[in-house]
Amino acid sequence: MTTRDRRHALCFTWLLLAIPVIALAQNGRSMQLGPIVVTVPQGWQPNATGLATLSEYVFAVPPTWTATSYSDGIVLMSPASVTNERCVVTISPMRPSGGANLLADADNIFQDVYRAYQPSNMTTRGTPMPASIVHGVSGQGWEYVIIRRGVAPRGSPESRLGFVFVAKLNNRLAVISGVSKDPLVSTCMGELAHNAWPRFFYSLSFKNWTAPDQTEAMRKRLAGVWTSATGVAADQITIAGNGRFANAAARQQYSQISSTQALVTTTAAFGNGTYTLRGNAITMVQDDRKNQPETGFIRMEEESKDEGRTWAPILYLLRVSAVNGEDYEVRYLRR
């Protein structure tokens, strides 16, 4: 079986669970970017920003996922979930940058990757598809944009959330794309179930990329008051640009004491300390527990849910639970 045949077989296997496969074009060579098959003109040849650049991506494959290298991309695929979902992430050759506007570059790449499909603003459950645009700068200093939008085969209600991640590396663009079910039900890119993206993002780097120390720039971006709240818990962290932080957290627990009464118990915790940054990694040390440093990963992004008209700063802090050893990531809004 040829490389191309293997890729199309892989594409067909996944698309049986997600989106029907597209018939190959009669003319030209076909190349799959993410779950999409696009046509590349005959005579296309790799160049300095082409296939050879696949070796410049450095990343950790999510646990239980498979990684398969092809001549025109690297495909990462999750195992089938109990809901018959497979998430697919494709790492594509780097492209030349179109100019200074990374958002425009990312939008053009999204249109290219998903050009055989139609936009879809509804999930298969009939709820709005949560489209968004994210802009950020990694702890390694490269700027990136992530575009997430609903896509579906033309004339089909079988929609998925497609994304492209585009990182600007001087005059080149690193491109990663993929699809999943919408975040409320996805078991591999979900908000309520597992989300493989944070760990993958924090593992991502690029060979031959060098940048000045980002510590001071990151401290300036992080400085402020950040809050997170759910129905039963709230957390607030104040981060100063001088390496200090203060946090406060509260949690409510409800206990039924009779058929008509419930006991509400509120617990609170406060703390002050110092933090250090190294890339996307953060180490936080409470003043009263200096021998118990807590490590994690952070990313600060601007998010737009209206196609870039308005933006909101978001801080993500990923840590490992001391209870079950699993990752948990908290999403904070700037107050």
Secondary structure, 3 states (H helix, E strand, C coil): CCHHHHHHHHHHHHHHHCCCCCCCCCCCEEEEECCEEEEECCCCCCCCCCHHHHHHEECCCCCCCEEEEECCEEEEECCCCCCCCCCEEEEEEEEECCCCCHHHHHHHHHHHHCCCCEECCECCCCCECCCEEEEEECCCCCEEEEEEEEEECCCCCCCEEEEEEEEEECCEEEEEEEEECCCCCCCCECCCCCECHHHHHHHCEECCCCCCCCHHHHHHHHCEEEEEECCCEEEEEEECCCCEEEEEEEEEEEEECCCCCEEEEEEEEEEEEEEEEECCEEEEEECCCCCCCEEEEEEEEEEECCCCCCCEEEEEEEEECCCCCCEEEEEEEEC
